[in-house]
Structure formats: structure tokens, C-alpha cells
Amino acid sequence: MSRGWRPSAARRGYGAEHRRLRPFILARDPWCRGFPLGIHGSQRVPSTVMDHRISLRRGGTTSPENCFGSCRACNARKAIFVEGAGYQRGRVSLPVLEKTRWKVIT
């Protein structure tokens, strides 16, 4: 099956090691801390995604020390703002970004 311009998950570093570590990370970090920190306020949002502090694209590893639990929305925000949108290719509209409650610091 052709995946178009995006490499497969395994080619991007999300292979067997990632699948083995994910349940451990989500059990260790059951609640999303938010990105930016505190965006959820006092609300407890379950972690559904294993995220990397230092991304695989920037030389990070899939290890318990470099991974943490996150919700899908915070994971996407981190990809957009920290990683420069990665494979998003401009698919995020301004109203979506405004809902993230980000403050631009100049």
C-alpha cells in the first residue's frame, strides 16, 4: 500500500520497541501534564499517546527516561510548535491554533 509522502511508522522509529514501551509509559503517566504545561488547568485528561521529550527526529531515544504520557491534542501541539509541524505540512488552520490558548512571547 502506498503511503504517499509520509514514511511508515516503523521507518519513523515507532516499531516494536515503541509498541513494547507504550503500555508501561501510559501506566506510569496516566494523566497528561499538558503542553504548554498547565493548559488543562485542574482538569485531569488521560494520557493516550507516548511522547518523546527529545524527538526521534532530533536524536532522542525510545527509553523510559525520554518518554512520557500525553493526550493526543498536547502531542499535536508539541509537534507543531516545538518540532516545526513535522509531517503536518500546513494542515493546521488558525482557528485550531487559537484554541490551544498559546501566548506569543516576543
C-alpha positions in Angstrom: 0.0 0.0 0.0 1.4 3.4 -1.0 1.7 5.8 1.9 2.3 8.9 -0.2 4.9 11.3 1.1 4.8 10.1 4.7 7.1 7.3 5.7 5.7 4.3 7.6 5.6 4.3 11.4 8.4 1.8 11.6 10.6 3.9 9.3 9.9 6.9 11.5 11.1 5.0 14.6 7.8 3.7 16.0 8.5 0.0 15.6 8.5 -3.0 18.0 10.4 -1.1 20.8 7.9 1.7 20.8 4.9 -0.8 21.0 6.5 -2.7 23.9 7.3 0.5 25.9 4.0 2.4 25.3 1.8 0.4 27.8 4.5 1.0 30.5 4.7 4.7 29.9 0.9 5.2 29.9 0.6 3.2 33.1 3.4 5.3 34.7 2.0 8.6 33.5 -1.8 8.1 33.4 -2.6 11.9 33.2 -1.4 14.4 30.6 0.6 17.2 32.1 -0.3 19.5 29.2 1.7 21.3 26.6 2.2 24.1 27.4 2.5 23.0 31.0 -0.8 23.6 32.8 -3.0 24.1 29.7 -5.6 21.6 31.1 -5.9 23.6 34.4 -7.3 21.5 37.2 -8.9 19.1 34.7 -7.5 15.6 34.6 -7.1 14.5 31.0 -6.0 10.8 30.4 -2.7 10.2 28.6 -3.3 8.3 25.3 -0.1 8.9 23.5 3.5 8.1 24.3 5.5 11.2 23.6 9.3 11.8 23.4 10.9 14.7 25.3 13.6 14.8 22.7 12.0 13.7 19.4 13.4 10.8 17.4 14.0 13.2 14.5 16.3 15.2 16.8 18.3 12.3 18.0 16.1 11.2 21.0 15.7 7.6 22.0 12.7 5.4 22.8 13.6 4.9 26.5 11.6 5.4 29.7 13.8 8.4 30.6 13.0 10.2 27.3 9.3 9.3 27.1 6.1 10.5 28.9 2.4 10.2 28.6 0.4 12.9 26.8 -3.0 13.4 25.4 -3.4 13.5 21.6 -4.1 17.3 21.5 -0.9 18.1 23.5 1.1 15.8 21.4 -0.1 17.5 18.3 0.6 21.0 19.8 4.1 19.9 20.7 4.7 18.6 17.1 3.5 22.0 15.7 5.4 24.4 18.0 8.5 22.5 19.0 9.1 20.3 16.0 8.1 22.8 13.3 5.0 20.8 12.4 6.9 17.7 11.3 4.7 15.9 8.8 1.7 18.2 9.2 2.5 20.2 6.0 0.4 23.2 6.9 -2.8 21.2 7.7 -3.5 23.2 10.9 -5.7 26.2 10.5 -5.6 29.4 12.5 -8.8 28.7 14.5 -7.3 25.4 15.6 -4.2 27.2 16.8 -6.2 29.8 18.6 -8.0 27.1 20.6 -4.6 26.0 22.1 -4.5 29.1 24.3 -0.9 29.9 23.3 0.5 33.2 24.1 3.2 34.5 21.8 6.2 35.7 23.7 8.4 38.2 21.8 
